[in-house]
Amino acid sequence: MTDVIVIGGGVIGLSIARELSRSGKETIILEKNERAGDVTSSRNSGVIHAGIYYPEDFLKTRLCVEGNKLIYEYAEEKKINHKKYGKYIIACNKTELINLEEILIQGKKNNVQITRVENEKVLESNPGLIFHGALYSPNSGVIDVPEYVTALEGDIQHFGGLLSLKTSFLAAKKKKGKFVVSCKAEDEFSIESKYLINCSGLSNESTLKNIQDFPKNKIYQNYFAKGHYFKYSGKPPFSNLIYPVSGQHSLGIHVGFDLAGGMRFGPDVEFVNEIDYSFNESLKNKFVDSISKYWPDINPDKLNPDYTGIRPKITKPNEKMRDFSIQTFDHHRIKNFINLQGIESPGLTSSMAIGKYIKNLL
């Protein structure tokens, strides 16, 4: 018997469990892998986003803007390796200047610090770039995700919570007002809890199909958006994150960094039917073509495969962006159950704000 069961031990599940155990609720996280944060959480750019691109009335926007502040404060407090690189958003051709203007307007609506900058200013710290206009976001940066995961785990333990690794969620049903949650580690067993929270990411659909009485029409299909990252050997010529406007003819391949200062490019987006982290090396030419539009001096020999990640999108290919989906009793009529779907980018940035938001919902 426990107060709360959280399904999924990525940064979202961990942040929620940290907030709830901190507020005095006995919390157990079920994580099917050998380590927490081992899937979507650790297979991304590690970028701390500012909250520029999303519509101002989205929950995604509010949680990203608040989460940006919270994650920097937490990284300082816990001495987690991170760096505010600042980000330049660039228009690679003249037609993209309109897109740039739209991004600036949206960023200001979202109360995000963002300014138009002279091209010369960008080139001071990023020589060799070719572009027609730029915006600057000072609050964009990078965090060491494994260190962040470890810090959250430490807090959960400190506040009396429990992270059960190699433990799969099988099913849940309501009995006398409590959830009976069936699990499998080496053997099958069940736990009763007052509250149940689902943040199982890429496994969301199968999780929800095994929660008794969850309405089928409230299950969003997961669209697996696979992204590749290439690393660049040698000393990087750039000092900031560089985000080209993703237009019709460019992939919008970003310039990112690891915290050792190494430079990487990615991700691209390719919708796949199954979870598969194999690396398609034949994409290299596509990457080189896209990158050379804004950095013609790229040396293809220095571009090497790094890793892949998959985002749990609830937005179909070519469909308008959807908001984060956080469903409560009002949506699904199951008391004390909270269901999170489509928590992709900027999920990492928003994670601490999501933790607070869920605590307030309970």
C-alpha positions as CSV (number, residue, x, y, z in Angstrom):
1,M,0.0,0.0,0.0
2,T,1.3,3.4,-0.9
3,D,0.0,7.0,-1.6
4,V,1.1,7.4,-5.2
5,I,2.4,5.2,-8.0
6,V,4.1,6.9,-10.9
7,I,4.5,4.8,-14.1
8,G,7.7,5.7,-15.9
9,G,11.1,6.9,-14.5
10,G,12.1,9.4,-17.1
11,V,12.8,13.0,-16.1
12,I,9.1,13.7,-16.1
13,G,8.2,10.8,-13.8
14,L,11.2,11.6,-11.6
15,S,10.3,15.3,-11.3
16,I,6.7,14.5,-10.4
17,A,7.8,11.9,-7.8
18,R,10.3,14.4,-6.3
19,E,7.6,17.0,-5.8
20,L,5.1,14.5,-4.4
21,S,7.5,12.7,-2.0
22,R,8.8,16.1,-0.9
23,S,5.2,17.1,0.0
24,G,4.9,14.1,2.2
25,K,3.2,11.6,-0.1
26,E,4.7,8.1,-0.1
27,T,5.6,7.6,-3.8
28,I,6.8,4.6,-5.8
29,I,8.0,4.9,-9.4
30,L,7.8,1.9,-11.7
31,E,10.6,1.9,-14.3
32,K,10.9,-1.1,-16.6
33,N,14.5,-0.4,-17.6
34,E,17.7,-1.0,-15.7
35,R,18.3,2.8,-15.2
36,A,16.0,5.8,-14.8
37,G,16.0,8.4,-17.6
38,D,17.5,5.9,-20.0
39,V,15.2,6.3,-23.0
40,T,13.7,9.6,-24.3
41,S,15.2,11.6,-21.4
42,S,18.8,10.8,-22.3
43,R,18.5,10.6,-26.1
44,N,18.0,14.2,-27.0
45,S,20.0,17.4,-27.3
46,G,20.1,18.2,-23.6
47,V,19.0,21.7,-24.5
48,I,17.3,24.0,-22.0
49,H,14.8,25.8,-24.1
50,A,13.4,29.3,-23.5
51,G,9.8,28.8,-24.7
52,I,9.8,30.9,-27.9
53,Y,8.0,28.8,-30.5
54,Y,4.8,27.7,-29.0
55,P,1.4,29.5,-28.9
56,E,1.0,31.8,-25.9
57,D,-2.1,30.0,-24.6
58,F,-0.4,26.5,-24.6
59,L,0.3,24.7,-21.3
60,K,3.6,23.8,-23.0
61,T,4.6,27.5,-23.2
62,R,3.8,28.2,-19.5
63,L,5.6,25.1,-18.3
64,C,8.6,25.7,-20.5
65,V,9.1,29.3,-19.4
66,E,8.6,28.4,-15.7
67,G,10.7,25.2,-16.1
68,N,13.6,27.2,-17.7
69,K,14.0,29.2,-14.6
70,L,13.5,26.2,-12.2
71,I,16.0,23.9,-14.0
72,Y,18.8,26.5,-13.9
73,E,18.1,27.2,-10.2
74,Y,18.2,23.4,-9.5
75,A,21.4,22.9,-11.6
76,E,23.1,25.7,-9.6
77,E,21.9,24.3,-6.2
78,K,22.9,20.7,-7.0
79,K,26.0,21.6,-8.9
80,I,24.8,19.8,-12.0
81,N,27.0,20.5,-15.0
82,H,25.2,23.0,-17.3
83,K,25.9,26.1,-19.4
84,K,23.9,29.0,-20.7
85,Y,25.3,29.1,-24.3
86,G,22.7,31.4,-25.6
87,K,21.0,30.7,-28.9
88,Y,21.0,32.4,-32.3
89,I,18.0,31.7,-34.6
90,I,19.1,32.4,-38.1
91,A,17.4,32.9,-41.5
92,C,19.5,31.1,-44.1
93,N,17.8,32.9,-47.0
94,K,15.8,36.1,-47.5
95,T,12.4,34.4,-47.6
96,E,13.0,33.1,-44.1
97,L,13.2,36.6,-42.7
98,I,9.4,36.6,-42.5
99,N,9.6,33.4,-40.3
100,L,12.2,35.1,-38.2
101,E,9.8,38.0,-37.6
102,E,7.0,35.6,-36.7
103,I,9.3,33.9,-34.1
104,L,10.2,37.2,-32.6
105,I,6.5,38.2,-32.2
106,Q,5.7,34.8,-30.7
107,G,8.6,35.0,-28.3
108,K,7.5,38.4,-27.0
109,K,3.9,37.2,-26.6
110,N,5.3,34.3,-24.5
111,N,7.3,36.8,-22.3
112,V,10.6,35.3,-23.3
113,Q,13.8,37.3,-23.5
114,I,14.5,37.5,-27.3
115,T,16.0,40.2,-29.4
116,R,16.9,41.0,-33.0
117,V,20.7,41.3,-33.4
118,E,23.0,42.6,-36.0
119,N,24.7,40.0,-38.2
120,E,28.1,41.3,-37.2
121,K,27.4,40.5,-33.5
122,V,26.6,36.9,-34.4
123,L,29.8,36.5,-36.4
124,E,32.0,37.8,-33.5
125,S,31.5,34.5,-31.7
126,N,30.4,32.3,-34.6
127,P,32.7,33.0,-37.6
128,G,32.0,31.4,-40.9
129,L,28.2,31.4,-40.7
130,I,26.3,32.6,-43.8
131,F,22.8,34.0,-43.0
132,H,20.5,36.9,-43.7
133,G,19.2,37.8,-40.2
134,A,19.3,36.6,-36.6
135,L,17.5,36.6,-33.3
136,Y,19.2,36.0,-29.9
137,S,17.8,34.0,-27.0
138,P,20.1,34.5,-23.9
139,N,18.4,31.9,-21.7
140,S,18.9,28.9,-23.9
141,G,21.6,26.4,-22.7
142,V,22.6,22.8,-22.2
143,I,22.3,20.5,-19.1
144,D,24.0,17.2,-18.3
145,V,20.9,15.0,-18.3
146,P,22.5,11.9,-16.5
147,E,23.6,14.2,-13.7
148,Y,20.1,15.8,-13.6
149,V,18.6,12.3,-13.4
150,T,21.0,11.3,-10.5
151,A,20.1,14.5,-8.6
152,L,16.4,13.8,-8.9
153,E,16.9,10.2,-7.8
154,G,18.8,11.4,-4.8
155,D,16.1,13.8,-3.8
156,I,13.4,11.1,-4.1
157,Q,15.3,8.8,-1.9
158,H,16.0,11.6,0.6
159,F,12.2,12.4,0.8
160,G,11.3,8.7,1.3
161,G,10.2,7.8,-2.2
162,L,11.1,4.6,-3.9
163,L,12.4,4.0,-7.5
164,S,11.7,0.4,-8.5
165,L,13.9,-0.4,-11.5
166,K,13.4,-3.4,-13.9
167,T,9.8,-3.3,-12.9
168,S,7.1,-3.4,-15.6
169,F,3.6,-2.0,-15.3
170,L,1.1,-4.7,-16.3
171,A,-2.4,-3.4,-15.5
172,A,-4.4,-1.3,-13.1
173,K,-8.0,-1.4,-11.8
174,K,-10.0,0.4,-9.2
175,K,-11.2,-1.6,-6.1
176,K,-12.9,0.2,-3.2
177,G,-11.7,3.6,-4.3
178,K,-8.0,2.5,-4.5
179,F,-5.9,1.4,-7.5
180,V,-4.7,-2.1,-7.6
181,V,-1.6,-2.0,-9.8
182,S,-0.1,-5.2,-11.2
183,C,3.6,-5.2,-11.8
184,K,6.3,-7.6,-12.9
185,A,10.0,-7.6,-11.7
186,E,11.4,-11.2,-11.4
187,D,7.9,-12.2,-10.3
188,E,4.5,-10.7,-10.6
189,F,3.1,-8.7,-7.6
190,S,0.6,-5.9,-7.0
191,I,0.6,-2.6,-5.1
192,E,-2.4,-0.6,-3.9
193,S,-2.3,3.1,-4.2
194,K,-4.6,6.1,-3.7
195,Y,-3.2,8.0,-6.7
196,L,-1.9,6.8,-10.1
197,I,0.1,8.9,-12.5
198,N,1.0,7.7,-16.0
199,C,4.0,9.2,-17.7
200,S,5.3,6.2,-19.6
201,G,6.3,8.2,-22.7
202,L,6.9,5.9,-25.7
203,S,4.9,3.1,-24.0
204,N,1.8,5.3,-23.3
205,E,-0.6,3.6,-25.6
206,S,-0.1,0.1,-24.2
207,T,-0.1,1.4,-20.6
208,L,-3.5,3.1,-21.1
209,K,-5.0,0.0,-22.8
210,N,-4.3,-1.8,-19.5
211,I,-5.9,0.7,-17.2
212,Q,-9.4,-0.5,-16.6
213,D,-12.2,1.8,-17.7
214,F,-9.9,4.3,-19.4
215,P,-11.9,5.6,-22.4
216,K,-10.4,4.5,-25.7
217,N,-11.2,7.8,-27.3
218,K,-8.9,9.6,-24.9
219,I,-5.8,7.6,-25.9
220,Y,-3.7,9.6,-28.3
221,Q,-1.7,7.6,-30.8
222,N,2.0,7.9,-30.3
223,Y,3.9,8.9,-33.5
224,F,7.5,7.9,-33.2
225,A,9.7,10.8,-34.5
226,K,13.2,9.5,-34.8
227,G,16.1,11.9,-34.8
228,H,19.8,11.4,-35.7
229,Y,22.7,13.3,-34.2
230,F,26.2,13.6,-35.8
231,K,29.2,14.8,-33.8
232,Y,31.9,17.0,-35.3
233,S,35.5,16.3,-34.4
234,G,38.0,19.1,-33.7
235,K,37.7,22.5,-32.2
236,P,34.2,24.0,-32.8
237,P,34.2,27.3,-34.6
238,F,31.0,28.3,-32.9
239,S,30.4,29.5,-29.3
240,N,26.5,29.5,-29.3
241,L,23.7,27.2,-30.1
242,I,22.7,27.9,-33.7
243,Y,19.1,27.1,-34.8
244,P,18.3,27.8,-38.5
245,V,14.7,28.4,-39.2
246,S,13.3,25.1,-40.4
247,G,11.7,25.9,-43.7
248,Q,10.3,23.9,-46.6
249,H,13.8,23.3,-48.1
250,S,15.9,22.9,-45.0
251,L,15.9,20.3,-42.3
252,G,16.6,23.0,-39.7
253,I,19.6,21.0,-38.4
254,H,20.7,22.6,-35.2
255,V,24.2,23.2,-33.9
256,G,24.4,21.9,-30.3
257,F,27.1,21.1,-27.8
258,D,28.0,18.5,-25.2
259,L,29.3,19.9,-21.9
260,A,32.9,19.0,-22.8
261,G,32.5,21.7,-25.5
262,G,32.2,19.2,-28.4
263,M,29.9,20.2,-31.2
264,R,27.1,18.1,-32.5
265,F,24.4,18.5,-35.3
266,G,20.8,17.3,-35.1
267,P,18.2,16.1,-34.9
268,D,16.5,15.4,-38.2
269,V,13.0,14.1,-38.1
270,E,11.9,10.8,-39.6
271,F,8.6,9.1,-38.6
272,V,9.1,5.4,-37.9
273,N,6.7,2.6,-37.0
274,E,8.7,1.0,-34.2
275,I,11.2,1.9,-31.5
276,D,14.6,1.3,-33.1
277,Y,17.7,3.2,-32.2
278,S,19.9,1.9,-35.0
279,F,21.9,4.7,-36.9
280,N,21.3,5.3,-40.6
281,E,24.7,6.5,-41.7
282,S,23.5,7.2,-45.2
283,L,21.9,10.3,-43.8
284,K,25.3,12.0,-43.7
285,N,25.0,13.6,-47.1
286,K,21.6,15.0,-46.3
287,F,23.1,16.5,-43.1
288,V,26.1,18.0,-44.9
289,D,23.8,19.6,-47.6
290,S,21.6,21.1,-44.9
291,I,24.4,22.4,-42.7
292,S,26.5,23.8,-45.6
293,K,23.6,26.2,-46.4
294,Y,24.6,28.2,-43.3
295,W,28.2,26.9,-42.8
296,P,29.8,26.3,-46.2
297,D,33.2,25.5,-44.6
298,I,32.0,22.3,-43.0
299,N,34.5,19.4,-43.5
300,P,32.4,16.3,-44.2
301,D,35.2,14.1,-43.0
302,K,34.9,15.5,-39.5
303,L,31.1,14.6,-39.3
304,N,30.6,11.2,-37.6
305,P,27.6,9.3,-36.3
306,D,26.8,10.0,-32.6
307,Y,23.4,8.6,-31.5
308,T,19.6,8.6,-32.2
309,G,16.5,9.4,-30.1
310,I,12.8,9.0,-30.5
311,R,10.2,11.5,-29.5
312,P,6.7,10.4,-28.4
313,K,4.7,12.8,-30.5
314,I,0.9,12.9,-30.4
315,T,1.0,15.2,-33.5
316,K,0.7,13.4,-36.8
317,P,3.3,14.2,-39.5
318,N,2.3,17.5,-41.2
319,E,-0.3,18.2,-38.5
320,K,-0.4,21.5,-36.5
321,M,1.5,21.2,-33.2
322,R,-0.5,19.9,-30.3
323,D,-0.1,21.0,-26.7
324,F,1.2,18.7,-23.9
325,S,-1.8,16.5,-22.9
326,I,-2.3,16.3,-19.1
327,Q,-5.6,14.6,-18.5
328,T,-7.5,14.5,-15.1
329,F,-10.9,13.2,-13.9
330,D,-12.6,16.0,-16.0
331,H,-11.2,14.3,-19.1
332,H,-11.4,10.5,-18.4
333,R,-13.7,10.2,-15.3
334,I,-11.2,8.1,-13.3
335,K,-10.8,9.7,-9.9
336,N,-7.2,10.3,-8.7
337,F,-5.7,9.3,-12.0
338,I,-3.5,11.7,-14.0
339,N,-2.4,10.9,-17.5
340,L,0.4,12.6,-19.3
341,Q,0.8,12.1,-23.1
342,G,2.8,13.8,-25.8
343,I,5.4,15.2,-23.4
344,E,8.2,15.6,-26.0
345,S,10.4,18.7,-26.5
346,P,10.5,20.9,-24.4
347,G,9.7,18.2,-21.8
348,L,13.2,18.2,-20.3
349,T,13.1,22.0,-19.8
350,S,9.6,21.8,-18.5
351,S,10.1,18.8,-16.2
352,M,10.4,20.6,-12.8
353,A,7.4,22.8,-13.7
354,I,5.4,19.8,-14.6
355,G,6.3,18.2,-11.2
356,K,4.8,21.3,-9.4
357,Y,1.8,21.4,-11.7
358,I,0.9,17.7,-11.0
359,K,1.4,18.3,-7.2
360,N,-1.1,21.2,-7.4
361,L,-3.5,19.1,-9.4
362,L,-3.5,16.4,-6.7
